[in-house]
Amino acid sequence: MTEVNLFLLVGIISVVSAVMMLLSENAVHSALFLILIMVCIAFLFLMLNAPFLAMIQITVYAGAIMVLFLFVIMLLGAEKLGTRATRLRWMTPVAVFLSILFLITAGLAIGQGQVNLNAAPSTEPILRVAHFAPEAGSVDVYANGEMIASNVEYRTSTDFVTLPAGEYNLALFAAGTQDALTATTVTLDPGFTGTAIAYGTDPIPQVALETEDLSTVPERSGRLTVFNGFSGVPAISLVDFGSDFNDEDTQTIIAEIPQNSISEPITVREATDLRSWALVEAGNTSNVLFRLNNPEMFDVERDSSKFVIVSTEPQLDGTVRAQTMALDTTTAASFGGPLAMGQSLFTRYMLPMQMVAVLLLVAMIGAIVLTHKPKEVSSIERRAMGRRKVSRPLTSVLSAQTGHDVYTPDTNGASEEALPDAVGEEEKV
């Protein structure tokens, strides 16, 4: 209820500010009301848990752009609208007509759009294949007889492939041949995101289809998930032995992961040191199967999902040991965050953003043209403009033509002849 009250309060303030912006006869006051509208919009973004958009709204629009508007208004001296008749009388009826047309169009869109009845668009499933079967060699991957990846080597994975929702016959073939190694039937629902894992020590690998969670993670953290494909023990656990690697400091991160199962995803803070973490036999911390002491492979980065696959690798003496591979995937960006904004602006909204930029430029030029006042010429300036000016005095002209100075003062200091001061008397209009 508090959010509704805040929304109503901010909405009323923004609407009243918009009306005052249009009715104010002082351009500076209109600009200040527009700044208040921008602040209200920023507050609404904060209510939607989008602080980045709120700060951009205040910094760019209420700050930089409105300061530019105020600068232009004060520079041109257009803060007062005045009473002089406008030169473009057709603009008022055209603006009224366009406003009414916009209101009718928006009303029809809201009234007949059936916004609440529209179902959310379903996304097509995406799938990748992780090859962790040591006896299979390189493989080609087929879905319903169509190759989706070729020459996938051991301990590597394919890229995510978008497939239509439905049932698929997922088959692995020896690379470059028609020798089928294994095949399984999987169902991909709309919105599915996951990995098909080929694992096992037999020449015919097992295939497990596991769903991955790529939703938004908390700030400055990542996600870690473990798949247990190791056949040496009934179940495994993920523990943290602490700084001294003794039983007193040991903490269980994931208690028990049965064979051929996936753990619940856990959240890991950015820059967490995983060198003391290890995969052990469930209930027996002394039986360490694998240590996550390789930062390049196992460190969980911000806004990422780390999918650790544990599988069986045979040894020359007939025993087996646990081996791991880690797959990194970027999680969905948080709403209103810099990454989400960048992805949207540079993929879906690049052309509209450029069009808005051009529109703002045209609006600025139009504002300068409409507020420009022609300079009024005074009567004194008109008389001065009508006079004919000279650039050289008459004595200089005659001296240049006769070759001697034509102005010789007498003994009493007076000139022998009074000559005009310049070529041509100034003529008054």
N, C-alpha and C positions, 0 to 999 in steps of 0.2 A: 504493500500500500504506500510505503514511503517513496518508492520509485515512481509510482503513478503521480503522487502529489508533486514531486520534483519535476517530472516531465511536464505537468500542466503549468506549473509556475514558470519554468524556463520557456515553454512554448508561448504563454501569454506575453511575457516580456519581449520575446523575439518578434511576435506579430505586431505589438504596439510600436516597437522600435521601427519596424518596416513601414508602418503607416506614417509615423512621424518623419521618417526619412523622405517619404514622397511629398508630404505636405509642407515641410519646412521651406521657407523662402531664403534661408541662408545656406549656401553650399557647404560651408564648414560644419554647420550643425547637422546637415544631412550626412556628411562623411562620418561624424562622430556617432550618429545613430547606426550607421552601417558597421562601425567597429563593434558596437554593442551587440549587433546581430551575430557577428563573427564569434564573439566570446560565448554567446548562448549556444551556437553550434558546437564549439569546442567542449562545452559542458555536456552536451548530449553525447558526444563521442566518449567522454569519460564515463558516462553512465552505461555505455555499451562495452566497457572494458577495452577501449582502444586509446590508450594514453599517447601513443605515437602520433595518431591522427589529430588528437586534441592539441598537442604541442605544435604540429605543423600548421594547423588552422590559425593558431595565435601568432606564430612566428612569421609565416609567409603572408597570410591574408590580412589579419588585424595589424601586423607589424609592417612588413616591407611594402606591400601593395598599397595599403591605405596611407602610409607616409608619402608614397609617390603621388597619390591622388591629392592629398593636402598640399603638397609642394606645388603641383600644377595649378591648383585653385588659387593659392596665395600669390604665385608668380604672375598669373594673368590678372590678378585683381578681380576675380569673378565670385568673391564670396557673397556679394549682394546681387540678387537677380535683377533688381531695378524694375522700372515700369515701361521701359522702351519696348516698342513693338518688335516682335520676333520677325526675322527675315524669312523664316520657313514656316508659314502658317499651316501647311499641310501636315506637319509632323504630329500635331495634337490629335486630329481625328484618326490618323493612321495608327498611333500608339494605342488609342482607345479601342479601335477595331481589333488590333492584334491581341490586346489583353483579354477582350471578351472571347475571342476565338480560342485563346489558350485555356481559359476557364472552362469553356464548353468541352474542349478536347479532353482536359484532365478529368472533368466530371464524368464523361462517357467512359473513359478508361477505368476509372475507379468503380463506377456503377455496374458496368457490364463485363468487367474483366474477370470476375469470379476468382479473385486472388486467393481467397481462403480455400477454394475448392481445387486448386491446381496441386497435383501431386509433385513431390520433389523429384527432380530429374535423377534417374538412376545411372550410375557410372558403370562402364563395362569392366569386367574383371581383368586383373593383370596377374601374370604368373611368371615365375622364373624357375629354373632347374639348377640345383646344386649337385655336383657330381662328387661323391665321397665313397665310391666303391673301388677299392684298390685293384681288384682282379678283373675289372671290366675294361680297363684301358680307355682310350678316347672314344667318345660316343657322339652320335647324331640324335637329335631329339625330334620326334614327330608327334603332331596332334591331329588325330583323324586323318592320317596319311599325308599331312602337309608338314614339311620340315620347318621348324621354328628356330632351330639352332644347329650348327654344325661344328664338328671337331671340338667338343667340349672335353677338356683334359681333366685328369684327376685333381681334386682339391681346387677346382674352379667352379664358377657359376655363370649362367647366362644373364643377360640383361632382362629386365621386366618386359614381357610381351603382352600387348593388349589383345584379348580374344573376346568374341561375342559370348554372352552367357549361354550355357547349355552343358550337355554331357560330352566328354571327350575321351577318346582312346589314346592315352599317353604312352608312347613306345620309345624305347632306347635301342638304337642299332649301333653295332660296331662302326666306327668312323669310316666312311667311304665305301661301305658294303651294304648289302641287304640282309645281313645276319641279325635277326632280332634277338636282343639280349633279354628283355623283359617288357611287359606291357601291363598297364592297369587302367581301369576306368575311373575317371574323376568327374565330379560335377562342379562347375564354376557358376556360382550365383552372382547376380548383379552386385557390384560394389566389392567383390572379393579381391583381396590382396594376399598373396601367399607364395610359398616356395614348395616345389616338389623335390624331395631329397632322395637321391639314390645312394644307398649305403649297404654295408654288409661285406663279408669276406668271401662269399660264394661267387662263382662265376656268374650266377644269375642274381643281380642285386635286388634288394628290396626298395620299394618306392613308397614314401610317406608324404602326404599332402598336408601341410601345416599352414594355418592362417597367421599372418603377421599383423601386429597393431602399429600402424603408422600415423596415428592421430597425434595431435599436438601434445608436446611434453611440457612440464613446468619450466619456468624461466631458468636459464643457465644449467640445464640438466639434459640427460639423455636416457634412453631405455635399453635394457639388457634382457635378452631371452635366451634360454638354453634348451636345445633339443638333445635327448639322450638316445643315441643309436649304438651305444657300447654294450657288447654282449658279455663282457667279462664278469660283471657283478649284477645283482638284481636291480639295484637302483643307485643313483649317485646324488650327491649333495654339493652345493657350492658354499664354501666356508671362507672366513677371513681369519687367518692365523695371527693377525696383529703384527706389531713391530718386532716382537721377540720370538715369534714362531713357536710359542709354547701353548699348552692346552689351556692355561689360565686366561689368555687373551683371545681364545678362539671364539668367533661369533658365527652363527649359521645364517647365511644370506638367503639361500633357498634350501628348504629342509630336505625334500625327497623328490626325485624325478625318476619315475619308473622307466623301464626299457621301452623304446619306441614311443616315447611321450615327450611333450613339450611343457616347459615350465610356464608359470604365470610371469608376465613381464614385470620387471622391477625398475624403479627410477633410480638413476645414479647421478649424483651431482657432478658438474663439470670439474675436471682436473682431479678426480678421485684417484688415489694411488692404488692400483689393482695388483701390484707385485706381490702382496701378501695373500692374495686370493688364490684358491685352489679348488679343483674338482676332486672329491674324495668319495670313497664308498659310503653309502648312507649308513649312519650309525657306527662308522669306524673311521675316525679322523686320522688314524695312523696309516691307513692305506690311501696314500695320495696317488691319484691317477694322473693328474695334469695340473701344472701351476700356470697361472695367468701372469707370468712375469715378463712378458714381451710387450712393452708399452706401444710399439708401433702396430701391433695386431689387436690388442685387447682394450686399450684405453677408450673410454666412452666419451665422444665429443658432444658438444652442445647441439641440440636440435637434431639428434641422430638416433637411429635404432640399430643396436648391435645384436646380431643373431648368431649365437655361438652353437655350432654343430659338433657334437662329440660322436665319434665313430670308432670302429675297431680296425686295427691295422695288424696283420700277421707278422710274426718274427721268424727268422731263419731256424730257430730251435723249436718251432712248433707252438710257441706261446703267442699271446696277443697282448697288445697294449692300446691304450686310449690315445687317439689323435684328435685334434680339433681344427676347425676352420671358422673364421669369423667373417660375416657378411655385414657390410655397412649400408644403411639406407637413410636418406634424409626424411625426417618426419614432416608432417603438414605444418606450415607456418601458422603462428598464432594470429588470430583476427586482429587487424589494425596494426600489426607489427611492421617493422621496416622490411623484412623479407617478404611478407605477404603483399605489402604495398608495391615493392619492386617487381615481384612476379606478375601482379595484375597490370601494373602500368606498362611494363615492357612486353607483355604478351597480348592481353585482351584490349587494353585501352590506350595504346600508343597513338593511333589515329585520332580518336576523340580528344586526347590531351593536346595534340598539335593543333587541332581545329579550335579548341578553346584558347590556346595561346594566340593564334591569329585573330580571333574575335576580340580578345582583350587589347591587342595592338590597334585594331581598327577603332575600338571604343575610345582608346586614349587619343588617337588622332582626331576623331570626331569631337571629343570634348574640347580639345584645343581650338578646333575650327569654330565651334559654336560659341565659345566664350571669348573669342578674339574680338576686340573692339577696334574699329577703324580710327586712326588718328585724326583729330580735328585740327585744321590749319587756321591759325588766327589771321586777322586782317593785316597785322604788321608783317607777319611772315609772307602773306600774299604780295604785299607791296615790295618787300625785299626781293621776292622771287621775280617780280616784274622788271626790276632794274637791270640795266646792262652793265656788267662789271668789266673793268679793264685789267689787264695784267701788267702793262708797262707804261710808265709816264711818258708824256709827249717829248720832253727834252731828250730822253734816251733814244726815242725813235728818230728825231731829227739829227742827233749826233751821229747815229749809225749811218744815216743816209748822206750827210754832208762831209763826214770825215773829221769834223772838229766840233769843239764844244760851242753850242749856240747860246749858252747862258753866261754872259760876262758882266760881273758886277762893276759899277762905277766907283769913282774914288770916294764917294760919300757912303758907300756900302749898299746903295740901292741898285736894283737891277735896271739895265738899259731898257728892257722891254718886258712887259708883263705877258707871259705866255700861259696858256691853259695848263692845268696840272696834269691832264691826261688826254689821251687820244679819245676825243668824243666826250661830250658832257654826259653825265648820268641822266638818262631819260626816265622820267617818272611815268608810270602807266596811268 
